[in-house]
Amino acid sequence: MATPLKAKGVLFDFGSTLMKSQGFDLEAGCRKLLELSDTDRSIDPDIFIAKVTELDENIWQRMNGSPFEFPIEALFRIVADSFGLRYKLPLRDLQIEIWKVVYSYEPAPGIAGALDALARAGLPCAVLSNCRYAGGVLEWELERCALLGHFRFVMSTADYGFRKPYPEIFSIAVERLGLEPGDIWYLGDSLDRDVHGALKAGMAGVWYNPDNLPVEPPAPSAILSGWDELEVTLQISSRAVAEFVRPAAGKRNNV
């Protein structure tokens, strides 16, 4: 059997890893933005929605492959100045209200048990997510789902300017955990952004792959097809420092 991986700390991705998306409604977000605004102009909601949607799509296209994040607050400012809006809430509070109607999340199956297992193993956990919304918004979502207490901190790229897989954002998370990169697992669903980014930063890149997708090189340090596998692994280990007993070895068939 291959030598197990060991860890002293764990970093998680947010979307499609800790949390499973149940829906996305940008139109509802546009309508809420108008509802939470004052203006001296007459604004056609349909025209407003179409223009904000086009602007949002253009931003996403420019962000593709870029190391830099475009915070949602910047989009709010552009929209306000373009349409003569005065928001009724501070931008930080506005983020949460828009998030509530645009995004719908629930905990990934089995994640609560996996987090409990990590806590029993004495491993500090934190979140590092590519997200245009601030870390406080992600904290709100995790608190709503009774998961926030498992994490020392929650980092969103919106607060730092860099996006995964670029090493700067991983380095900041490493410093905040107070550990060496080689002592940290990064667990995420994206081979490129999460696994390969973590590997380049000197961490173990663990792929959460519930759809059993084929591996592309460089190979992950380990693969999980479900969170129940992490809990079982930790239950098997009698050490305070948890171990993975199933490291990945190159290509994996879609089975």
C-alpha positions, 0 to 999 in steps of 0.5 A: 500500500502506498504511503498515506498522506498526512495533514495538519490542516485542511482548506476547502473550496466553497461551491460544488465542494462544501456546498451544492448549488440548487439554482441561480437567478440573476434576473431576481437579483436585478429586480432586488437591486432596483427594489433596494435603490432610489432614483430620480429616473424612470427605469424600465425593469426589462431594459435594466435586467437586459443591460445588467445581464449583458454587463455581467456576462462581459465581465465574466468573459474578461475574467476567464483565465485572469488572475484577478477577481472582479468584486460584485461591489464594483459591479454594483457601483457601475450599475448605480452610476450608469442608471443613477441609482442610490442604494438604500443599504451599505454595499456590504449589506447589499451583497447579502440581500442580492445573494439571497435571491440570486443563489440557492445552496445546500450542504453537499451530501455527507459534508457535515459528517466529514467536518465532524470527523476532521474536528475529531482528528483535531485538524483546523479547517478553513475555506478559500473560494473564488467568489465575487462576493465578500467572505462575509457573505459566504460566512452568512451562507455557512452559518445559515446551514450550521457549518460556519463553526467548523472553520477558523476563517473564510476567505473569498477572492473578492477581498484579496483581488487574486483568484485561484489557481494563482499561488498568491491567494493560496499563500495567504491562506497558508499564512493564516492557518499558520502551517507549512504548505506541505502540511495542508490538504486543499479539497476542491472540485476543480482540477485546474483551480483547486487541485493543480493550484494547490499542488503548485503552491506546495500543498496536497491537492485532493480532488472532490470528484463525485461524478467520477470524471477522468483525471488530467495531469498532474494527478491529484494527491488523492481523490474522493468520490463522496464525503463519506469516504473521508469520514471512514478514512478518519475513523480507521486512523487511530492517530491524532493526525488523520491519514488518507489511505487512498492516494491517487495514482495517475489516471482513474477510470470513469467507474 
